[in-house]
């Protein structure tokens, strides 16, 4: 039996030189931290962090009917997205289960970029090819040829403006534009997964090192730190953003996760999963936020209790570096989902009190 090959991003040598520790994530050797995940977390909240996200998938759809193909393949109304803008959406199976959550960029009238989670790239690409079969549209999985670098944090606009020389004042959240980093053409997007203002830079894989280094040099005077997957997870948890495999799966619909708004039943035509989602009963369990006391955090898989009865299960949890107390997401029975409800979390055999709270746990100031 052969051992599966561990994939490395085009920036792997850079991470080694920076002293990164690595973890296996979805078959990729990815930097989990460079120094301290707490320091990296705080850098993103207070200055900026630089992430290698090249393990994620980039799949292009192009052609006269590319928009129609995406409307059929995904639950969102991608035809309504203007050129230069992006939309968060999902791909569901015929039963309404979530195959992946995605960000789709409309690059031109007849050209789209679909960004998929690392573990789901093959599924998304295969299903897009199948679902686009009846349309005049081409599907091109460019994941291996593309690198993705994110700069997130309050100082990210200054850093990216320095590195690109671009005027970012007109680049709104969930929008993209062509830009240059040095001699290299990139796609610059104002999106992210940390709860902060930030940018994602798509570049050719063979130019990734030069683009990374240019961004790093631009960030030196702004407190930019290379940041790994460990702090990325606590950042996204504080921001209340779901993670595929934790809060999303084929066993759950978008409605379970409180994301029914991304399913556009009013768009013209059919889409995969429509019939099942229209008929689906109200979910008996829903996703909630939990706030705990002390320093021990409920973790993925821990039971949520009402008295002695298990009424839910934690999907993600951590001691929040920003807030200073434990936070978690959990699926709980609907009757216990109201904010303010007092419950318990079974933390290794000891019940710790937790309170249902609204999400996100952290929201950046925009003033």
C-alpha positions as semicolon CSV with decimal commas, in nm:
position;residue;x (nm);y (nm);z (nm)
1;X;0,000;0,000;0,000
2;X;0,150;0,333;-0,109
3;X;0,167;0,625;0,132
4;X;-0,024;0,923;-0,014
5;X;0,210;1,194;-0,141
6;X;0,205;1,508;0,072
7;X;0,160;1,815;-0,147
8;X;0,370;2,128;-0,106
9;X;0,281;2,479;-0,216
10;X;0,517;2,691;-0,432
11;X;0,608;2,877;-0,110
12;X;0,724;2,573;0,087
13;X;1,094;2,671;0,079
14;X;1,006;3,022;0,195
15;X;0,823;2,877;0,493
16;X;1,123;2,658;0,579
17;X;1,351;2,962;0,571
18;X;1,109;3,144;0,802
19;X;1,127;2,858;1,053
20;X;0,768;2,743;1,015
21;X;0,621;2,439;1,185
22;X;0,410;2,232;0,947
23;X;0,092;2,031;0,963
24;X;-0,081;1,799;0,719
25;X;-0,397;1,977;0,609
26;X;-0,615;1,814;0,341
27;X;-0,308;1,635;0,205
28;X;-0,091;1,949;0,200
29;X;0,211;2,030;0,412
30;X;0,108;2,370;0,539
31;X;0,267;2,613;0,787
32;X;0,075;2,594;1,112
33;X;0,280;2,863;1,286
34;X;0,610;3,047;1,241
35;X;0,672;3,176;1,592
36;X;0,372;3,189;1,824
37;X;0,012;3,146;1,713
38;X;-0,089;3,402;1,976
39;X;0,155;3,659;1,834
40;X;0,035;3,585;1,481
41;X;-0,329;3,613;1,586
42;X;-0,265;3,949;1,752
43;X;-0,069;4,072;1,451
44;X;-0,375;4,016;1,230
45;X;-0,606;4,194;1,476
46;X;-0,369;4,486;1,544
47;X;-0,141;4,515;1,237
48;X;-0,137;4,250;0,962
49;X;-0,062;3,886;0,889
50;X;0,050;3,718;0,567
51;X;-0,089;3,374;0,482
52;X;-0,008;3,114;0,218
53;X;-0,343;2,980;0,097
54;X;-0,211;2,809;-0,214
55;X;-0,365;2,480;-0,106
56;X;-0,707;2,615;-0,197
57;X;-0,858;2,548;-0,538
58;X;-0,908;2,790;-0,827
59;X;-1,143;2,675;-1,102
60;X;-1,236;2,896;-1,396
61;X;-1,562;2,881;-1,589
62;X;-1,573;3,068;-1,918
63;X;-1,795;3,088;-2,220
64;X;-2,121;3,248;-2,333
65;X;-2,326;3,040;-2,087
66;X;-2,082;3,033;-1,796
67;X;-2,319;3,235;-1,576
68;X;-2,607;3,001;-1,652
69;X;-2,392;2,699;-1,578
70;X;-2,301;2,838;-1,236
71;X;-2,664;2,925;-1,162
72;X;-2,750;2,559;-1,223
73;X;-2,445;2,419;-1,041
74;X;-2,458;2,637;-0,728
75;X;-2,732;2,762;-0,496
76;X;-2,654;3,130;-0,555
77;X;-2,762;3,365;-0,832
78;X;-2,428;3,416;-1,001
79;X;-2,582;3,577;-1,310
80;X;-2,663;3,874;-1,091
81;X;-2,301;3,931;-0,984
82;X;-2,147;4,231;-1,155
83;X;-1,809;4,215;-1,325
84;X;-1,541;4,285;-1,065
85;X;-1,751;4,166;-0,771
86;X;-1,754;3,840;-0,576
87;X;-2,013;3,633;-0,392
88;X;-2,010;3,373;-0,113
89;X;-2,213;3,070;-0,216
90;X;-2,237;2,692;-0,185
91;X;-2,242;2,380;-0,397
92;X;-2,503;2,130;-0,276
93;X;-2,577;1,774;-0,375
94;X;-2,917;1,653;-0,495
95;X;-3,026;1,601;-0,132
96;X;-2,939;1,958;-0,034
97;X;-2,623;1,858;0,157
98;X;-2,332;2,099;0,131
99;X;-2,048;1,974;-0,091
100;X;-1,846;2,291;-0,034
101;X;-1,874;2,658;0,043
102;X;-1,718;2,881;-0,220
103;X;-1,630;3,233;-0,320
104;X;-1,704;3,310;-0,685
105;X;-1,545;3,609;-0,860
106;X;-1,689;3,747;-1,183
107;X;-1,375;3,847;-1,374
108;X;-1,545;3,928;-1,705
109;X;-1,899;3,902;-1,840
110;X;-1,833;3,544;-1,953
111;X;-1,552;3,444;-1,715
112;X;-1,572;3,341;-1,348
113;X;-1,324;3,218;-1,086
114;X;-1,452;2,966;-0,831
115;X;-1,239;2,931;-0,515
116;X;-1,288;2,599;-0,335
117;X;-1,164;2,458;-0,004
118;X;-0,847;2,250;-0,033
119;X;-1,008;1,920;0,060
120;X;-1,293;1,963;-0,187
121;X;-1,118;2,082;-0,504
122;X;-1,158;1,757;-0,695
123;X;-1,525;1,723;-0,596
124;X;-1,604;2,081;-0,695
125;X;-1,416;2,060;-1,025
126;X;-1,577;1,727;-1,117
127;X;-1,927;1,842;-1,031
128;X;-1,878;2,171;-1,219
129;X;-1,775;1,976;-1,529
130;X;-2,080;1,751;-1,497
131;X;-2,324;2,033;-1,429
132;X;-2,184;2,258;-1,703
133;X;-2,224;1,978;-1,956
134;X;-2,546;2,115;-2,103
135;X;-2,414;2,468;-2,132
136;X;-2,178;2,648;-2,370
137;X;-1,914;2,682;-2,100
138;X;-1,566;2,547;-2,032
139;X;-1,431;2,440;-1,692
140;X;-1,057;2,477;-1,626
141;X;-0,913;2,364;-1,294
142;X;-0,616;2,599;-1,252
143;X;-0,542;2,506;-0,890
144;X;-0,194;2,365;-0,954
145;X;-0,096;2,666;-1,166
146;X;-0,220;2,924;-0,915
147;X;-0,087;3,048;-0,582
148;X;-0,294;3,244;-0,332
149;X;-0,147;3,479;-0,072
150;X;-0,357;3,669;0,181
151;X;-0,269;3,986;0,371
152;X;-0,518;4,044;0,650
153;X;-0,541;4,309;0,920
154;X;-0,597;4,681;0,975
155;X;-0,263;4,772;0,813
156;X;-0,328;4,557;0,506
157;X;-0,453;4,844;0,284
158;X;-0,128;5,036;0,335
159;X;0,083;4,726;0,276
160;X;-0,099;4,618;-0,039
161;X;-0,107;4,973;-0,174
162;X;0,270;4,994;-0,131
163;X;0,332;4,657;-0,295
164;X;0,098;4,714;-0,590
165;X;0,104;5,091;-0,632
166;X;-0,271;5,062;-0,680
167;X;-0,540;5,304;-0,564
168;X;-0,749;5,081;-0,337
169;X;-1,004;5,345;-0,239
170;X;-1,255;5,218;-0,496
171;X;-1,202;4,847;-0,423
172;X;-1,499;4,747;-0,209
173;X;-1,536;4,441;0,015
174;X;-1,602;4,133;-0,198
175;X;-1,460;4,293;-0,511
176;X;-1,152;4,227;-0,723
177;X;-0,932;4,403;-0,974
178;X;-0,626;4,325;-1,185
179;X;-0,305;4,464;-1,035
180;X;0,072;4,423;-1,043
181;X;0,316;4,332;-0,769
182;X;0,649;4,439;-0,910
183;X;0,666;4,289;-1,257
184;X;0,403;4,028;-1,185
185;X;0,039;4,047;-1,287
186;X;-0,199;3,940;-1,009
187;X;-0,569;3,936;-0,931
188;X;-0,624;4,144;-0,619
189;X;-0,938;4,070;-0,417
190;X;-1,068;4,245;-0,106
191;X;-1,192;3,933;0,066
192;X;-1,085;3,721;0,358
193;X;-1,166;3,482;0,637
194;X;-1,041;3,654;0,950
195;X;-1,297;3,923;1,028
196;X;-1,049;4,196;0,936
197;X;-1,010;4,417;0,632
198;X;-0,778;4,230;0,403
199;X;-0,676;4,119;0,059
200;X;-0,620;3,797;-0,129
201;X;-0,364;3,796;-0,409
202;X;-0,392;3,535;-0,684
203;X;-0,076;3,484;-0,885
204;X;0,088;3,231;-1,112
205;X;0,248;2,953;-0,906
206;X;0,594;3,016;-1,052
207;X;0,578;3,381;-0,945
208;X;0,454;3,313;-0,592
209;X;0,790;3,354;-0,417
210;X;0,857;3,694;-0,572
211;X;0,505;3,816;-0,492
212;X;0,528;3,685;-0,132
213;X;0,861;3,861;-0,079
214;X;0,735;4,190;-0,225
215;X;0,436;4,185;0,008
216;X;0,658;4,094;0,303
217;X;0,896;4,380;0,225
218;X;0,607;4,625;0,198
219;X;0,481;4,507;0,536
220;X;0,806;4,531;0,732
221;X;0,733;4,878;0,869
222;X;0,369;4,788;0,940
223;X;0,420;4,495;1,176
224;X;0,331;4,231;0,916
225;X;0,399;3,875;1,037
226;X;0,390;3,550;0,841
227;X;0,093;3,369;0,989
228;X;-0,004;3,003;0,992
229;X;-0,316;2,794;0,993
230;X;-0,337;2,780;1,374
231;X;-0,410;3,148;1,414
232;X;-0,625;3,145;1,100
233;X;-0,857;2,901;1,276
234;X;-0,897;3,112;1,591
235;X;-0,943;3,425;1,378
236;X;-1,222;3,270;1,172
237;X;-1,385;3,128;1,485
238;X;-1,393;3,472;1,648
239;X;-1,547;3,605;1,325
240;X;-1,814;3,332;1,335
241;X;-1,722;3,191;0,997
242;X;-1,805;2,824;0,927
243;X;-1,536;2,574;0,838
244;X;-1,610;2,290;0,599
245;X;-1,579;1,961;0,786
246;X;-1,673;2,127;1,115
247;X;-1,983;2,340;1,061
248;X;-2,061;2,229;0,704
249;X;-2,091;1,884;0,548
250;X;-2,303;1,675;0,314
251;X;-2,509;1,576;0,618
252;X;-2,617;1,937;0,669
253;X;-2,798;2,190;0,452
254;X;-2,718;2,562;0,438
255;X;-3,026;2,614;0,660
256;X;-2,874;2,411;0,943
257;X;-2,581;2,654;0,952
258;X;-2,806;2,961;0,946
259;X;-2,696;3,035;0,590
260;X;-3,029;2,983;0,414
261;X;-2,990;3,334;0,273
262;X;-2,731;3,210;0,023
263;X;-2,991;2,978;-0,138
264;X;-3,166;3,183;-0,404
265;X;-3,500;3,014;-0,465
266;X;-3,616;3,320;-0,659
267;X;-3,354;3,291;-0,932
268;X;-3,479;3,174;-1,273
269;X;-3,444;2,811;-1,365
270;X;-3,357;2,497;-1,176
271;X;-3,043;2,426;-0,973
272;X;-2,901;2,112;-0,820
273;X;-3,053;2,063;-0,476
274;X;-3,351;2,298;-0,528
275;X;-3,623;2,034;-0,495
276;X;-3,474;1,886;-0,179
277;X;-3,409;2,223;-0,017
278;X;-3,759;2,350;-0,096
279;X;-3,914;2,044;0,069
280;X;-3,672;2,023;0,359
281;X;-3,837;2,054;0,702
282;X;-3,717;2,315;0,946
283;X;-3,387;2,184;1,088
284;X;-3,423;2,025;1,431
285;X;-3,070;2,138;1,522
286;X;-2,919;2,476;1,439
287;X;-2,577;2,636;1,467
288;X;-2,524;2,865;1,766
289;X;-2,244;3,049;1,938
290;X;-2,143;2,957;2,294
291;X;-1,956;3,167;2,548
292;X;-1,788;2,995;2,840
293;X;-1,613;3,108;3,156
294;X;-1,270;3,020;3,290
295;X;-0,986;2,915;3,060
296;X;-1,098;2,572;2,934
297;X;-1,260;2,575;2,593
298;X;-1,509;2,322;2,453
299;X;-1,356;2,151;2,150
300;X;-1,485;1,983;1,837
301;X;-1,699;1,680;1,924
302;X;-1,768;1,771;2,288
303;X;-2,127;1,729;2,404
304;X;-2,355;2,023;2,485
305;X;-2,579;1,951;2,783
306;X;-2,907;2,071;2,928
307;X;-2,892;1,927;3,274
308;X;-2,784;1,569;3,220
309;X;-2,927;1,547;2,868
310;X;-2,712;1,591;2,558
311;X;-2,881;1,851;2,338
312;X;-2,601;1,927;2,095
313;X;-2,239;1,894;1,991
314;X;-1,955;2,141;1,961
315;X;-1,817;2,186;1,608
316;X;-1,534;2,434;1,682
317;X;-1,402;2,585;2,001
318;X;-1,104;2,772;2,143
319;X;-0,993;3,016;2,406
320;X;-1,038;3,344;2,218
321;X;-0,706;3,531;2,206
322;X;-0,885;3,860;2,141
323;X;-1,173;3,828;2,389
324;X;-0,995;3,633;2,661
325;X;-1,268;3,375;2,726
326;X;-1,370;3,043;2,568
327;X;-1,591;3,054;2,260
328;X;-1,740;2,777;2,050
329;X;-1,982;2,697;1,773
330;X;-2,222;2,408;1,826
331;X;-2,526;2,246;1,674
332;X;-2,799;2,235;1,939
333;X;-3,165;2,139;1,943
334;X;-3,371;2,432;1,821
335;X;-3,551;2,487;2,152
336;X;-3,214;2,561;2,318
337;X;-3,085;2,800;2,049
338;X;-3,218;3,128;2,187
339;X;-2,940;3,371;2,291
340;X;-2,914;3,382;2,667
341;X;-2,995;3,012;2,713
342;X;-2,778;2,859;2,984
343;X;-2,632;2,519;2,891
344;X;-2,330;2,308;2,979
345;X;-2,035;2,172;2,787
346;X;-1,892;1,831;2,872
347;X;-1,518;1,904;2,885
348;X;-1,345;1,575;2,946
349;X;-1,608;1,455;3,194
350;X;-1,662;1,786;3,374
351;X;-1,957;2,009;3,293
352;X;-1,863;2,371;3,235
353;X;-2,142;2,632;3,207
354;X;-2,183;2,799;2,867
355;X;-2,429;3,058;2,739
356;X;-2,580;3,079;2,392
357;X;-2,471;3,409;2,236
358;X;-2,516;3,575;1,895
359;X;-2,239;3,546;1,638
360;X;-1,995;3,678;1,532
361;X;-1,809;3,677;1,863
362;X;-1,578;3,950;1,734
363;X;-1,662;4,231;1,496
364;X;-1,401;4,482;1,389
365;X;-1,462;4,850;1,430
366;X;-1,524;5,027;1,099
367;X;-1,501;5,378;1,240
